[in-house]
Amino acid sequence: MATAATLQVSVFDLHPFGGRDAEGKVVGIIPEILNEVAQETGLDLEVRVVPYKRMFYELETGEADFAIFFRTPKSEKIARPKVLIYTLRNIVVGKQGIDLSAYEDLYRHTISVPRGTFYLEKFDNDLGLRKTLVPGFSNAVTQLLQNRAELVAGPEISIAYHLKMLGSSKDILGQSLFLSDTSAWLQVSEKSKNLTPDIIDKLIGAVNKLHQDKTIENIMQKYN
């Protein structure tokens, strides 16, 4: 009797979604969800943490069978979205004492934004905003904590996570301004040689069950 092939899964390297700890262990929201999926399905998953661009390349070539990431026009060309995993709330926020109630409030403040991130077309392309582009969320949150920027933009969960990692908490924050929702999906490679319709159905069924019993929601809460 033939055994199912080990499925190759690429996870992008961006805390808290994926990465490695000081001992080199794969950690993060997506690896935790994948562990639950493996337990539900009995499938053998080999998880690799790679840069975001490398994840795209591995999906495009079939080196990775699937990944969990955000849908974009580019992703639609190389992978097929199969099931929603989670939705992130993207915000702009400052410390207590700065409450944002309208988009126009942003013009009065400096904003730290992780380079290469996009949240809302109006915000992303607004040359009237005083934005400082920095490498990564940790640097963006550090600028907020050190008063080198008055606001920070990004997913609410990322801001909360990095505040905690830097010895602070989201309790220091004022009223945020909502920009957009971004959803991550389990997306399968068009070039996968290991995925069959039956395996894809198992993956979808497992994720749906993890939503029903609030497993994914509870994993997300740990990082918020």
Contacts in CASP RR format, 6 or more apart in sequence:
PFRMAT RR
TARGET T0000
AUTHOR 0000-0000-0000
METHOD contacts of the structure
MODEL  1
MATAATLQVSVFDLHPFGGRDAEGKVVGIIPEILNEVAQETGLDLEVRVV
PYKRMFYELETGEADFAIFFRTPKSEKIARPKVLIYTLRNIVVGKQGIDL
SAYEDLYRHTISVPRGTFYLEKFDNDLGLRKTLVPGFSNAVTQLLQNRAE
LVAGPEISIAYHLKMLGSSKDILGQSLFLSDTSAWLQVSEKSKNLTPDII
DKLIGAVNKLHQDKTIENIMQKYN
4 43 0 8 1.000
4 44 0 8 1.000
4 194 0 8 1.000
4 199 0 8 1.000
5 44 0 8 1.000
5 193 0 8 1.000
5 194 0 8 1.000
6 44 0 8 1.000
6 45 0 8 1.000
6 46 0 8 1.000
6 194 0 8 1.000
7 43 0 8 1.000
7 44 0 8 1.000
7 45 0 8 1.000
7 46 0 8 1.000
7 65 0 8 1.000
7 66 0 8 1.000
7 194 0 8 1.000
7 195 0 8 1.000
7 199 0 8 1.000
8 46 0 8 1.000
8 48 0 8 1.000
8 58 0 8 1.000
8 63 0 8 1.000
8 64 0 8 1.000
8 65 0 8 1.000
8 194 0 8 1.000
9 34 0 8 1.000
9 45 0 8 1.000
9 46 0 8 1.000
9 47 0 8 1.000
9 48 0 8 1.000
9 64 0 8 1.000
9 65 0 8 1.000
9 66 0 8 1.000
9 67 0 8 1.000
10 48 0 8 1.000
10 50 0 8 1.000
10 54 0 8 1.000
10 55 0 8 1.000
10 58 0 8 1.000
10 59 0 8 1.000
10 63 0 8 1.000
10 64 0 8 1.000
10 67 0 8 1.000
11 17 0 8 1.000
11 18 0 8 1.000
11 19 0 8 1.000
11 26 0 8 1.000
11 30 0 8 1.000
11 31 0 8 1.000
11 34 0 8 1.000
11 47 0 8 1.000
11 48 0 8 1.000
11 49 0 8 1.000
11 50 0 8 1.000
11 55 0 8 1.000
11 67 0 8 1.000
11 68 0 8 1.000
12 18 0 8 1.000
12 30 0 8 1.000
12 49 0 8 1.000
12 50 0 8 1.000
12 51 0 8 1.000
12 52 0 8 1.000
12 55 0 8 1.000
12 67 0 8 1.000
12 69 0 8 1.000
13 19 0 8 1.000
13 20 0 8 1.000
13 49 0 8 1.000
13 50 0 8 1.000
13 51 0 8 1.000
13 52 0 8 1.000
14 52 0 8 1.000
14 137 0 8 1.000
15 28 0 8 1.000
15 137 0 8 1.000
15 138 0 8 1.000
15 161 0 8 1.000
15 162 0 8 1.000
15 165 0 8 1.000
16 28 0 8 1.000
16 29 0 8 1.000
16 157 0 8 1.000
16 158 0 8 1.000
16 161 0 8 1.000
16 223 0 8 1.000
17 28 0 8 1.000
17 29 0 8 1.000
17 30 0 8 1.000
18 26 0 8 1.000
18 27 0 8 1.000
18 28 0 8 1.000
18 29 0 8 1.000
18 30 0 8 1.000
18 31 0 8 1.000
18 49 0 8 1.000
19 26 0 8 1.000
19 27 0 8 1.000
19 28 0 8 1.000
19 31 0 8 1.000
19 49 0 8 1.000
20 26 0 8 1.000
20 27 0 8 1.000
20 49 0 8 1.000
21 27 0 8 1.000
26 47 0 8 1.000
26 49 0 8 1.000
28 223 0 8 1.000
29 86 0 8 1.000
29 219 0 8 1.000
29 220 0 8 1.000
29 223 0 8 1.000
30 68 0 8 1.000
31 47 0 8 1.000
32 219 0 8 1.000
33 68 0 8 1.000
33 85 0 8 1.000
33 210 0 8 1.000
33 216 0 8 1.000
33 219 0 8 1.000
34 45 0 8 1.000
34 47 0 8 1.000
34 68 0 8 1.000
36 206 0 8 1.000
36 210 0 8 1.000
36 215 0 8 1.000
36 216 0 8 1.000
36 219 0 8 1.000
37 43 0 8 1.000
37 45 0 8 1.000
37 203 0 8 1.000
37 206 0 8 1.000
37 207 0 8 1.000
37 210 0 8 1.000
38 44 0 8 1.000
38 45 0 8 1.000
40 205 0 8 1.000
40 206 0 8 1.000
40 209 0 8 1.000
40 210 0 8 1.000
41 202 0 8 1.000
41 203 0 8 1.000
41 206 0 8 1.000
43 199 0 8 1.000
43 202 0 8 1.000
43 203 0 8 1.000
48 58 0 8 1.000
48 64 0 8 1.000
50 58 0 8 1.000
52 69 0 8 1.000
55 64 0 8 1.000
55 67 0 8 1.000
55 69 0 8 1.000
56 74 0 8 1.000
56 75 0 8 1.000
56 78 0 8 1.000
57 63 0 8 1.000
58 64 0 8 1.000
58 67 0 8 1.000
58 189 0 8 1.000
59 66 0 8 1.000
59 67 0 8 1.000
59 78 0 8 1.000
59 79 0 8 1.000
59 187 0 8 1.000
59 189 0 8 1.000
59 191 0 8 1.000
60 78 0 8 1.000
60 189 0 8 1.000
60 191 0 8 1.000
61 191 0 8 1.000
62 189 0 8 1.000
62 190 0 8 1.000
62 191 0 8 1.000
62 192 0 8 1.000
62 193 0 8 1.000
64 189 0 8 1.000
65 188 0 8 1.000
65 189 0 8 1.000
65 192 0 8 1.000
65 194 0 8 1.000
65 195 0 8 1.000
66 79 0 8 1.000
66 82 0 8 1.000
66 186 0 8 1.000
66 187 0 8 1.000
66 188 0 8 1.000
66 189 0 8 1.000
66 192 0 8 1.000
66 195 0 8 1.000
66 203 0 8 1.000
67 79 0 8 1.000
67 186 0 8 1.000
67 187 0 8 1.000
68 85 0 8 1.000
68 184 0 8 1.000
68 185 0 8 1.000
68 186 0 8 1.000
68 187 0 8 1.000
69 75 0 8 1.000
69 184 0 8 1.000
69 185 0 8 1.000
69 187 0 8 1.000
70 182 0 8 1.000
70 183 0 8 1.000
70 184 0 8 1.000
70 185 0 8 1.000
71 81 0 8 1.000
71 183 0 8 1.000
71 185 0 8 1.000
71 187 0 8 1.000
75 81 0 8 1.000
75 187 0 8 1.000
78 189 0 8 1.000
78 190 0 8 1.000
79 187 0 8 1.000
79 188 0 8 1.000
79 189 0 8 1.000
79 190 0 8 1.000
80 187 0 8 1.000
80 188 0 8 1.000
80 190 0 8 1.000
81 185 0 8 1.000
81 186 0 8 1.000
81 187 0 8 1.000
82 185 0 8 1.000
82 186 0 8 1.000
82 187 0 8 1.000
82 188 0 8 1.000
82 200 0 8 1.000
82 203 0 8 1.000
82 204 0 8 1.000
83 185 0 8 1.000
83 186 0 8 1.000
83 203 0 8 1.000
83 204 0 8 1.000
83 205 0 8 1.000
83 207 0 8 1.000
83 208 0 8 1.000
84 183 0 8 1.000
84 184 0 8 1.000
84 185 0 8 1.000
84 207 0 8 1.000
85 183 0 8 1.000
85 184 0 8 1.000
85 185 0 8 1.000
85 186 0 8 1.000
85 207 0 8 1.000
85 216 0 8 1.000
86 183 0 8 1.000
86 184 0 8 1.000
86 216 0 8 1.000
86 220 0 8 1.000
87 181 0 8 1.000
87 182 0 8 1.000
87 183 0 8 1.000
87 184 0 8 1.000
88 155 0 8 1.000
88 156 0 8 1.000
88 157 0 8 1.000
88 158 0 8 1.000
88 181 0 8 1.000
88 182 0 8 1.000
88 183 0 8 1.000
88 184 0 8 1.000
89 155 0 8 1.000
89 156 0 8 1.000
89 157 0 8 1.000
89 178 0 8 1.000
89 181 0 8 1.000
90 119 0 8 1.000
90 120 0 8 1.000
90 153 0 8 1.000
90 154 0 8 1.000
90 155 0 8 1.000
90 156 0 8 1.000
90 178 0 8 1.000
90 179 0 8 1.000
90 180 0 8 1.000
90 181 0 8 1.000
90 182 0 8 1.000
91 153 0 8 1.000
91 154 0 8 1.000
91 155 0 8 1.000
91 156 0 8 1.000
91 159 0 8 1.000
91 176 0 8 1.000
91 177 0 8 1.000
91 178 0 8 1.000
91 179 0 8 1.000
92 100 0 8 1.000
92 106 0 8 1.000
92 111 0 8 1.000
92 123 0 8 1.000
92 151 0 8 1.000
92 152 0 8 1.000
92 153 0 8 1.000
92 154 0 8 1.000
92 176 0 8 1.000
92 177 0 8 1.000
92 179 0 8 1.000
93 100 0 8 1.000
93 151 0 8 1.000
93 152 0 8 1.000
93 156 0 8 1.000
93 159 0 8 1.000
93 173 0 8 1.000
93 174 0 8 1.000
93 175 0 8 1.000
93 176 0 8 1.000
93 177 0 8 1.000
94 100 0 8 1.000
94 109 0 8 1.000
94 144 0 8 1.000
94 150 0 8 1.000
94 151 0 8 1.000
94 152 0 8 1.000
94 173 0 8 1.000
94 174 0 8 1.000
94 176 0 8 1.000
95 144 0 8 1.000
95 150 0 8 1.000
95 172 0 8 1.000
95 173 0 8 1.000
95 174 0 8 1.000
96 172 0 8 1.000
96 173 0 8 1.000
96 174 0 8 1.000
97 174 0 8 1.000
98 109 0 8 1.000
98 150 0 8 1.000
98 151 0 8 1.000
98 174 0 8 1.000
99 174 0 8 1.000
99 175 0 8 1.000
100 106 0 8 1.000
100 151 0 8 1.000
100 174 0 8 1.000
100 175 0 8 1.000
100 176 0 8 1.000
100 177 0 8 1.000
101 175 0 8 1.000
101 177 0 8 1.000
102 177 0 8 1.000
103 122 0 8 1.000
103 123 0 8 1.000
103 177 0 8 1.000
105 177 0 8 1.000
106 123 0 8 1.000
106 129 0 8 1.000
106 151 0 8 1.000
106 177 0 8 1.000
107 128 0 8 1.000
107 129 0 8 1.000
107 130 0 8 1.000
109 130 0 8 1.000
109 150 0 8 1.000
109 151 0 8 1.000
110 130 0 8 1.000
110 131 0 8 1.000
110 132 0 8 1.000
110 149 0 8 1.000
110 150 0 8 1.000
110 151 0 8 1.000
111 129 0 8 1.000
111 130 0 8 1.000
111 131 0 8 1.000
111 132 0 8 1.000
111 149 0 8 1.000
111 150 0 8 1.000
111 151 0 8 1.000
111 152 0 8 1.000
111 153 0 8 1.000
112 131 0 8 1.000
112 132 0 8 1.000
112 134 0 8 1.000
112 139 0 8 1.000
112 140 0 8 1.000
112 141 0 8 1.000
112 143 0 8 1.000
112 144 0 8 1.000
112 148 0 8 1.000
112 149 0 8 1.000
112 151 0 8 1.000
112 152 0 8 1.000
112 153 0 8 1.000
113 131 0 8 1.000
113 132 0 8 1.000
113 133 0 8 1.000
113 134 0 8 1.000
113 140 0 8 1.000
113 152 0 8 1.000
113 153 0 8 1.000
113 154 0 8 1.000
114 133 0 8 1.000
114 134 0 8 1.000
114 135 0 8 1.000
114 136 0 8 1.000
114 137 0 8 1.000
114 139 0 8 1.000
114 140 0 8 1.000
114 153 0 8 1.000
114 154 0 8 1.000
115 133 0 8 1.000
115 134 0 8 1.000
115 135 0 8 1.000
115 136 0 8 1.000
116 133 0 8 1.000
117 153 0 8 1.000
117 154 0 8 1.000
118 124 0 8 1.000
119 153 0 8 1.000
119 154 0 8 1.000
119 179 0 8 1.000
119 180 0 8 1.000
119 182 0 8 1.000
120 179 0 8 1.000
120 180 0 8 1.000
123 129 0 8 1.000
123 153 0 8 1.000
123 179 0 8 1.000
131 153 0 8 1.000
132 143 0 8 1.000
132 148 0 8 1.000
132 149 0 8 1.000
134 140 0 8 1.000
134 143 0 8 1.000
137 154 0 8 1.000
137 158 0 8 1.000
137 159 0 8 1.000
137 161 0 8 1.000
137 162 0 8 1.000
138 162 0 8 1.000
138 165 0 8 1.000
138 166 0 8 1.000
140 149 0 8 1.000
140 152 0 8 1.000
140 153 0 8 1.000
140 154 0 8 1.000
140 162 0 8 1.000
141 152 0 8 1.000
141 159 0 8 1.000
141 162 0 8 1.000
141 163 0 8 1.000
141 166 0 8 1.000
142 148 0 8 1.000
142 166 0 8 1.000
143 149 0 8 1.000
143 152 0 8 1.000
144 150 0 8 1.000
144 151 0 8 1.000
144 152 0 8 1.000
145 163 0 8 1.000
145 166 0 8 1.000
145 168 0 8 1.000
152 159 0 8 1.000
153 179 0 8 1.000
154 179 0 8 1.000
155 182 0 8 1.000
156 176 0 8 1.000
156 224 0 8 1.000
157 220 0 8 1.000
157 223 0 8 1.000
157 224 0 8 1.000
159 170 0 8 1.000
159 173 0 8 1.000
160 169 0 8 1.000
160 170 0 8 1.000
160 223 0 8 1.000
160 224 0 8 1.000
161 223 0 8 1.000
161 224 0 8 1.000
163 169 0 8 1.000
163 170 0 8 1.000
163 172 0 8 1.000
163 173 0 8 1.000
164 170 0 8 1.000
186 203 0 8 1.000
186 204 0 8 1.000
186 207 0 8 1.000
188 195 0 8 1.000
188 200 0 8 1.000
189 195 0 8 1.000
207 216 0 8 1.000
210 216 0 8 1.000
211 217 0 8 1.000
END
